[in-house]
Amino acid sequence: MNDTHEKFIAAIAEQGYEKRTANDIQETDKQIPGLESPRSLIRAAYETKENNIVLDYNDQAVFELGNMFIVAYLTSVREEGFAPLKQVRSDVEFNVRKIKKAEKITEDLKAEISRAESLEDLAVRLNLQIEEAGSISLNSFSIPGAGIEPVVIATAVNSPLDTISSPIAGNNGVYIIRVNNISEPEGSDFEIEKARLNNNYQARANYEAFEALKKIANIVDKRSKFY
């Protein structure tokens, strides 16, 4: 019986099956990437103890999801509240390395910027390619090709024209930018914006009032066990 994680992994390799990993599964989640309608699997996982094969309510280990048969093993459980350091150590180490790497790259880039005559010259020195991004404003959510980078967006909006920026440590890398063009903002129809905000706040008021009542009444939502 494959009742340990090591035996489970060995059985996958021996049988030539495909191994997939799903992290941070919440009790109310409705999706697991790559699986069709996995709610039954998620519900069962929340009834399973750590380091055990996930069984359905009939004590069966095989879940039929769409055209796939799934056998799952629960390797870790995170309790509500602050996680112990041992449980989040890898996440902490990853983020610390990311910060320290960005600091080192930033210092190296500052020295190169001081010697460069232009952004193009800097790109040649560093053997990097200049990427262009248009229509960047404070309303921008992300930068094409770079992803979600709020610090870079804020820096771009507040940068003078034709000036090489200092290195910017972002979410997905360290950036150097130059603003090539500044367009005057178009006039806004404040009545339309006012109506949009009113509709948004009305919808939030209904939802948040209900959530506040649940909190005051100390209600524990158990719907995820059935749906």
N, C-alpha and C positions, 0 to 999 in steps of 0.2 A: 504493500500500500504506500502511495506517495504522500505520507503524512507530515513530511518536513519540507521546508522550502528547497533544500538541497536535492532531495529525491524528486521533487516536483520539476525542478529545472532539468535534472538529469533525464527524467522521463520525456520531457519535451524534445530534448536533443536526440534521444534514442529513437523516438517515434517519427522524427522529422517534422514536428508541428511548428507553427509560427508562434513565437513569444512576443507579446505586447505588454507595455506597462502603462498604467493610468494612474496619475498622481492627483492629490487634492480633490478627491471625489466628495462632494457635499451631499447631505441626505436628501435634499430637494432637487438635485440635478436631474435633468431629463435627457442629457446627452453624454456619451463617451465617444470621443473621436474614433471613427472607423467601425462603430457598432450600430446596428439598427434597433431602435426602441429598447434601450437597455434598462428601463425602469425596474423590471423584475430582478435584474442582477444587482442594481444599486440597493434596492430594498433588502435583498438577502445579505448583501455585504454588511449592512448596518445591524444585522442580527448575528453576525459572525464574530468570534473572538479572534484576536490577533494571532498570526502564525497558524492559520487553519485554512483548509479548502472551503470555499464558499458553497453552501448547500441551499437549495430552494426549500419551500415549505413542506415538500414531500421527501426531504433528505436526499435529493438527487443532485449530483455535482455538475451535470451537463445542462447548460442553458441553450435553448434554441432561439437565436436572435436573427430573424430574417433567414438568409441562406447559410448561416454560420452556426457552428456548435462551439460553445465557449465553456471552458473550465477555468475557474479563477481561484487565485490564492491571495489571501489578505496578509500582507507583510507588515503593515504598520497601521496603528490607530492613533489619531491625535485627539486628545480630549479637549473639551471647550476650555478656554482661558489661556494663560501663558504656558507655552510649551517648554519643557525642560531643554537645556542647552544641548544635551546629547541628541535630541530629536531634530533640532534645527541647525546642528553644527555645520553640515555641508552647505546649507543656504547661507549661513553667516560667513563661512570661509569664502564662498564664491563672491559675495558682495564686497568683502574686504579686499580680495585680490583685484576685483574690478576697479575699486576706488584707487588702490595703490598703483595699478597699471596706468590709470588715467592721469594720476599725478605725475608719474615718470614721463609719460608721453607729452604732457603739457609743458613740463620744464624743458624737454628736448626741443619741442616746437618753438618755444619762445626764443631760444638761441638761433634757430634757423630763420625765424621771421626777421630778427634784427639784421641779418646779413642779406636778406632777399630784397631785390629791387621792385618786385611786383608779385602778385599772386601766381602769375604764370611762371615766373622765375622760381618761386618757392615750390611749385608743383614739380618742376624739372629737377630741382635739388633733391626732393624727397621721392622722386619716381612715382608720383601719384597723379591721378587724373582729376581734373576739375569737373564737378557736376553742377548743373544749373537747376534751380528751382524757382518757379514763377508764382505770382499771385499769393505771396506770403503776407498774412496780416495777423492781428491778434485773435481773429476768429478762426485761424487755421488750427486744425486738430493734429495734423501730421505733415511731414515733409516727404514728397515723393522720392523713393529710393533710400530714405533714411529712417522712416518710421515716426513714432511718437516722440517728438523732441521739443517739449515746451520751452526749455531754457534757450535752445538755439533760435526758436521762433521769436521769443521775447528780445533776444539780442539783436536779431536781424531788424526787427521793427524799430528799435531804438538806435541803430547804427547810422552814422553819417554816410553820405554817398562816396563811393570809390575809395574806401578805407579798409585796409586789411585788419580784421579783428584779432584780438588775442585768442589763444586756444580756448575752446569751449568744451568742457566735459559734459557730454550728453548721456542719454540712456544706452545708446548703441555704438558709441565711439567718441572720439575727440575731433572737433570740427574747427576749421578756420573759414571764415566767410568774408565776402565782400559784397556790398550792396551796389548793384549796377544801375538800378533805376528806382525812383520813388514816385508813385502815382498818388495824386490827391484823392482822398476818399470820396466816394459818390454820396450824394445826399440820401438820407434814410427817410422812409415814410414811418414816422413815429407812431401813427395811429395803428398801423398794421402790427408793428412790434408790440405796442401796448396790448392789443387784442390777443396776440400770441401768448404774451406773458400771463395775462389774466386767465386764459384757458388752461395754461400750464399749472398755475397756482391753484385754480379750482379743483383740478384733477388731483393734485398733491394733497390738498386739504382733506378731501374725502378719504383718500388712502391713509394719510398720516393720522387722521382722527381715529380711524379704526385701529391702527397699530398702537396708538396711545392707550386706547381702551383695553386692548389685549394685554399691554404691559402692566397697567394698573390692576387689572383683574388677575394677574399672574397666570395667564393661560399658556399652556404648552401646546404648540401646534403639532399634532400627530398625523396630519393628513398624508405625509410622505410615506407612512406605513401602508397606506391603502391605494394611493394613486401614483 
